[in-house]
Structure formats: structure tokens, C-alpha cells
């Protein structure tokens, strides 16, 4: 199960709305925020592919300026790969999700 620590930078004046939106995502746990629009969160998903989808979803919010990955643990997936299991899309080995219309 991939776990990551992120700093989400939002527009200062829209931080409350971004926080509210993030609280709706079951994969996101918020640990704090500051007056500059930074939000500290942990993401926990079932796969690397799902992690990337959650990060893409957060990044597509018009009031989010950046999602900075500060920590990533995919140890369980690495162990599965070391045992010879082929993972369809390990973290970092896929094309970005296209913009929705």
C-alpha cells in the first residue's frame, strides 16, 4: 500500500475551499496548514497507479498551485516486484492523465 507525504500549495484566498475539497477524498489525511496556503497531508492508496490518480486529481483543482511530494513509500510493491510479480504500472512509469473536458 503506497503512502506519501505531500505539501499542497493553494491560492491563499482559496485555502479553506481547497481544505474542504481535500477532506472529501478518502485517500487524504490532512495534518496541518499555514497562512501562506500550504497544506500538509498524507495520501494512502491501494496502488501506485491510484496514488498518481489522486495526485493528478488534486493538481487539477484550479486553486491548487502545486502538489509537492516530500515522502513516498512503495515498499510493498517493490517487494512484490522483487519476487517476480509484474505490476502493470509501478509508480512513475506512466503517462500523465489527460485533462478532462
C-alpha positions in Angstrom: 0.0 0.0 0.0 1.7 3.2 -1.2 1.9 6.0 1.4 3.1 9.5 0.6 3.6 12.8 2.4 2.8 15.9 0.4 2.7 19.7 0.7 -0.2 21.1 -1.3 0.2 24.8 -2.2 -3.1 26.5 -2.7 -4.1 30.1 -3.5 -4.1 31.8 -0.1 -7.5 33.2 -0.5 -8.9 29.8 -1.6 -7.2 27.6 1.1 -10.4 27.0 3.0 -12.2 25.8 -0.1 -9.3 23.6 -1.0 -9.2 22.1 2.5 -12.9 21.3 2.3 -12.4 19.7 -1.1 -9.5 17.6 0.2 -11.5 16.4 3.2 -13.9 14.7 0.8 -11.1 12.4 -0.6 -10.9 9.2 1.5 -7.2 8.8 0.5 -6.2 12.1 2.0 -5.5 12.9 5.7 -4.7 16.5 6.5 -2.1 17.2 9.2 -1.9 21.0 9.0 -1.8 24.2 7.0 -0.3 27.7 7.2 -1.2 31.3 6.4 0.8 31.0 3.1 -1.7 28.4 1.6 0.5 25.3 2.3 -1.4 22.2 3.4 0.5 19.2 4.8 -1.2 15.8 4.0 -0.6 12.1 3.8 -2.0 10.1 0.9 -2.7 6.4 1.3 -3.8 4.3 -1.7 -4.1 0.7 -2.8 -1.6 1.0 -5.6 1.0 3.3 -7.2 -1.4 3.9 -10.1 -4.1 5.0 -7.7 -1.6 7.3 -5.9 -0.8 9.1 -9.2 -4.5 9.4 -9.9 -5.2 11.1 -6.6 -2.2 13.5 -7.0 -3.4 14.3 -10.6 -6.9 14.9 -9.2 -5.6 17.3 -6.6 -3.4 19.1 -9.1 -6.3 19.7 -11.4 -8.1 21.9 -8.8 -7.9 25.4 -10.2 -7.0 26.7 -6.7 -4.1 24.3 -6.2 -0.8 25.7 -7.4 1.4 22.7 -6.7 1.5 19.3 -5.1 5.0 18.6 -3.7 5.9 15.0 -3.0 8.1 15.0 0.2 7.9 11.3 1.1 7.0 8.1 -0.7 6.9 4.5 0.4 6.1 1.8 -2.1 8.0 -0.9 -0.2 5.2 -3.5 -0.6 5.1 -3.0 -4.4 8.9 -3.2 -4.5 8.9 -6.5 -2.6 6.2 -7.9 -5.0 8.4 -6.9 -8.0 11.5 -8.4 -6.4 9.6 -11.7 -6.1 8.9 -11.6 -9.8 5.4 -10.2 -9.9 4.8 -7.9 -12.8 3.0 -4.7 -11.8 1.1 -3.1 -14.6 2.1 0.5 -13.7 4.7 0.9 -10.9 4.9 4.5 -9.6 6.4 6.9 -12.1 6.1 4.6 -15.1 3.0 6.0 -16.8 1.9 8.9 -18.9 0.1 11.8 -17.2 -3.7 11.6 -17.0 -5.2 13.8 -19.8 -7.1 16.9 -18.8 -10.9 16.2 -18.5 -13.2 18.3 -20.7 
